Structures are given as C-alpha cells and as structure tokens.
C-alpha cells in the first residue's frame, strides 16, 4: 500500500492571520467550523489606522459623507451633526437588527464575523482598530452572537444582530448559555464599546453574510463532488458496471477537461478491483447513472470552478459604501460595492449544479436497492420480506432530492424595491447563498446513503475483492456501521456516514491511496 501525502485539511489549521495576503477557502472553514484562532497582521493594523485618520478629518471638516454626516438609505438628505454621530451609529444597528426565525448555526455566524473582519480590514472603511480587535476577541473566546437567519434581502439584518453584541446589546451564547450581549462579554472578560463615526454602517454594510454562507456552500460542494466520484465508483463496482465506459479515448474526443479527469478518477479508484475486472465485458453498456458519471460529474465540477473564482474574489474585496481612500489627503467615494449579485448568481449556479449531483446519486441508490436491475438481493438484505432492508433509505434520498429541487429555483431573478424606492434593485443574494448552503448539506446526506448502500452491496460479491481504494472506504464504513443482516434503527447509520463525509474522512482515506481526486 502506497500512502500519498494529502492536502492540509481545515481542521489542521490552528491559526489564521489576516491582512498579509488573500485568505483561502480552507482558512475560512478553519475559523468557521474548527475554531482556528484569528490574528491581525501589522499590515492589516496599519491600513485600519490610516483609513480612520481620514474619517476623523472628514468629521472635523464637516464634509457631506453618506452614513457619516448623513442619514441612511432614502434619509440621505438628512444632515447629522458631529455631536449626534455616536447616536446615529448605534441607531443603525438597533434599527437594522430585524431578521427573524431560528438563529443561524455557529459556523455560519463565525463565518460572517470573519467576513466582517476581512471586508473592513481591506482599509477602505474607516473604522477604528479597537472595534476590529473586539470582534477578533469575540471570535477567539467563543462568544457567539444570536443572529436570526430569515428575512434578509442581501445583507444588513443578521450583521446588525451581531454588531449589537459589540456594544453590549443583543444576545449571545457563551459556554453553551444564552445571555444578554453585555453579560456574555463580561463572562468572556471582554468589554463593550461605543461605536463612532461610520462604524455602525460599516459593520452592517457589504456582502459579508452573503459571501460567508456562499463560502460554506462552496467548501461543502467541492468536497461533495469529489466524494461523489468515490460513491459513483463504488456503485459502478457493486452493480457489475463496465469500466470500459471510462476509457480515456472516449473522453479525449470531448473538450471538457473535467470530464476526462473524472473518468481518470474512476479508473484510479477501481484499479486492481477483482469485481471490476470480472465484469468488464458483462454488459455492452450500462445505465446512464453509471455510464455518464464523467459527463455529469464533470459538468458540475466545471460550474464549481467558475463559482470558486467569483466567490474568492468577493471574499478578498472591499464591499463597503462609502469607500474611504487615503491618497491625496483622503476621498470618500459613494457607490454600490455592497451589491451581492456576483455571489448571489454564483450561489444560484451552485444550487443548480448540486441538484444535478443529487439527481444522479439518487438514481444510483435506486439501482443498488432495486433487485429488478441490480442482480443483488432485494433492498440489499439477505432475507427480504421479513426484512425491509435499505428500502426506505431510497425514500429519504427522494425526499431530500425533492427539497433540493425546490430550493434550486434561482433567488436572484426576483426583485422587490426597498427603502422608499431608493434601493429599487435588490439582489436577494442572501437567500441564494443560504439555500446553496442548505442544499450542500442535503447532498451530503444523499451521497452518504449511496456509500452506505454501495458498501452493503459489496457484501454480496465476496470472495471477490474490491479495489484497494474501495476496500479502504469499506473498512472505514464498517468501523462505524456493521453489515446489514436484519432490520435495525438506521438513523444512526446514516448520521455516522454523513459525518464521515462532511468531515472529509471518506475523501481523505481514498486520496491517501490514489492522490488528490482531480476536478
């Protein structure tokens, strides 16, 4: 057995320093999901201090700057005096904290807080360094703001709930208990602050929640499409599929590199399989859910390549308004960088791509369980009739697929003007990103069910041996889930497989043997 060095997993990243270079997707996940500690570089700090000096000069000169010396939205014509600036900034986060429903999950809140730090740390926002240092401390000490996740058109509301905690208002969890914001800070030995000019606006402006949720969906989606190659290879093997459909000559005449790479992945995963070799000539050709794995998985991978570029560009951009420039004694430029269209359209694209991944996986699940086409025992149990076996797992996959199809309807094609028609074009990118994230987790469940079924199907091929890579997945699954001999409570089995997939362990055990699954 040859062990190949794999890429660094986000859980192995313990420290993320902002400001020296662009942040990576793995670093975002390290902070959001695995609680990596966040630090601010000297370069970051210098940019913040320089842009703040410009804001302070603007205030002393009483310049007309949106959100600094004026009201917000259609209240832009209302002038705000310097003595009222703190009230203005506190009022924006109070008045904007109006999202409703269940609170966002911990990884979503942490990802949004990180996006705030990245966005404001570009040095074009004019906030004080102490605001960002407190935000870092909240992340590092595990203070988790309460932020309801429904009712945002593009940004503002979830961010406002989080910003309230910085001032001692709102609510937050600390060590598993929900407190008023000030009490949560106190228990973490932190102190609230009073917001100054531009800071309430900056904390709620931009594409921070949109981009954070899209980044979570992107990471899950990339991991899912790579793991789908493993699931598809295992299903092909268990269903006596012919490896001939993955001949590189077939894929070389179609000009899509992702298709060719997917076919090569399947061949590498099944290399050395006694099962695949025995059934090489068994059928002239297989059903489309097996034969078209390279074409379908490849198209999904191509969409994710495009999406990844767009989302990471947004992550490492400034999406504030106004933009504060320090050159030539300072300039404030009012524009629309807060618009979420780039990310929202990318998120809708991800949703459609993941719906296609779910679709082909569910069809392979049905073929594994359906004895009319699988040539395996009915529902993969040796004593069917008395036992239902994995019959209802396909129902679960079908139910999830129905939810995914409904959620894959594009959000960004909608428009409802807001703010007395001052904001007459609304991206609705927030829900686009949120539903892409929701879909990504549902797809992981479907793939987990496919791998669970394919692993069980291999029981009926003994004593023929699967490939080395398949055997590694089989052993990993069997450490968590015993072979099915009679009906039992299957929820823990599904959940165990989901967690293996979600944490990247299935993918890791294969890539340790064959190298990175290319896409």
Order of alpha helices (4+ residues) and beta strands (2+ residues): beta-alpha-beta-alpha-alpha-beta-alpha-alpha-beta-beta-alpha-beta-beta-alpha-alpha-alpha-alpha-alpha-alpha-alpha-alpha-beta-beta-alpha-alpha-alpha-alpha-alpha-alpha-alpha
